[in-house]
Amino acid sequence: FPSHDNEWVSLQISYGSQRQSSLNAGDHHFYRQKGIVTVQIFTSLNRGAKRAMTLADQAAAIWRGIQVNGITFYAPDTVVIGNVDGVFQVNVNTSFHVDELL
């Protein structure tokens, strides 16, 4: 982790299940890939939850209900983790899916 006096974020993309989403598309089929984007937000303990939640609200606004390059993002969930090794942590988790023709 960086210094306990700084703020920082970590972005993770986790892919989940993929399933066929069409039965008759000629020689190709549509597949739906699901996943979650997680933004981990870390702030100093002396700034507490208020600053972390402000950043979480900003992160959630980026992903909320948008569609980009065929990727559909859903409503984010904000999870307060709290004190982790001397810093305050909040996670913003946003589910998504993308359909691919293969």
C-alpha positions in Angstrom: 0.0 0.0 0.0 1.1 3.6 -0.5 1.5 5.9 2.5 -1.3 6.0 5.0 -1.5 9.8 4.5 -2.4 9.5 0.8 -5.5 8.5 -1.2 -5.5 5.9 -3.9 -7.7 3.5 -5.8 -7.3 0.1 -7.3 -9.3 -1.1 -10.3 -10.0 -4.8 -10.7 -12.0 -6.5 -13.5 -13.3 -10.0 -12.7 -14.9 -12.2 -15.3 -17.6 -14.6 -14.4 -19.7 -17.0 -16.4 -20.1 -17.0 -20.1 -23.1 -18.6 -21.8 -24.5 -19.0 -25.2 -27.3 -16.4 -25.6 -28.6 -17.3 -29.1 -29.6 -20.6 -30.8 -29.8 -19.7 -34.4 -27.4 -17.2 -35.9 -26.1 -19.2 -38.8 -22.5 -20.5 -38.3 -22.0 -18.2 -35.4 -23.5 -17.8 -31.9 -23.9 -15.0 -29.5 -22.3 -15.5 -26.1 -22.9 -13.3 -23.1 -19.9 -12.7 -20.8 -20.7 -11.4 -17.3 -18.3 -9.8 -14.9 -17.7 -7.2 -12.1 -15.7 -4.0 -12.1 -14.4 -3.3 -8.6 -13.0 0.1 -7.6 -11.3 -0.1 -4.2 -10.9 3.3 -2.6 -8.4 3.9 0.2 -8.2 7.1 2.3 -6.4 8.0 5.5 -8.1 7.1 8.7 -8.1 10.7 9.9 -10.3 11.7 6.9 -12.6 8.9 7.7 -15.7 7.7 5.9 -16.8 11.1 4.5 -13.9 11.5 2.0 -14.0 7.8 1.0 -17.8 7.9 0.4 -17.4 11.1 -1.7 -14.9 9.3 -3.9 -17.1 6.2 -4.0 -20.0 8.3 -5.2 -17.8 9.7 -7.9 -16.7 6.3 -9.0 -20.2 4.9 -9.0 -21.4 7.7 -11.2 -18.8 6.7 -13.9 -20.2 3.2 -14.3 -23.9 3.6 -13.4 -26.2 2.4 -16.2 -23.9 3.2 -19.1 -23.2 1.2 -22.3 -19.7 1.5 -23.9 -18.5 -0.4 -26.9 -21.2 -3.1 -26.4 -20.5 -3.4 -22.7 -23.6 -2.8 -20.5 -23.0 -1.7 -16.9 -25.6 -2.0 -14.2 -26.2 -0.1 -10.9 -23.1 -0.1 -8.7 -23.1 -1.4 -5.1 -21.0 0.5 -2.5 -19.5 -1.6 0.3 -17.9 0.0 3.3 -14.9 -2.2 4.4 -13.6 0.2 7.0 -10.2 0.1 8.7 -7.8 -2.1 6.8 -4.1 -2.0 7.9 -4.5 1.6 9.0 -6.4 3.0 6.0 -10.1 3.4 5.4 -11.5 1.3 2.5 -14.7 1.5 0.5 -15.4 -0.7 -2.6 -17.6 0.1 -5.5 -18.8 -3.0 -7.3 -20.5 -2.8 -10.7 -21.8 -5.8 -12.6 -21.6 -5.8 -16.4 -22.2 -8.0 -19.4 -21.0 -8.0 -23.0 -22.4 -10.0 -25.9 -20.0 -11.4 -28.5 -20.6 -13.1 -31.8 -18.3 -16.1 -32.1 
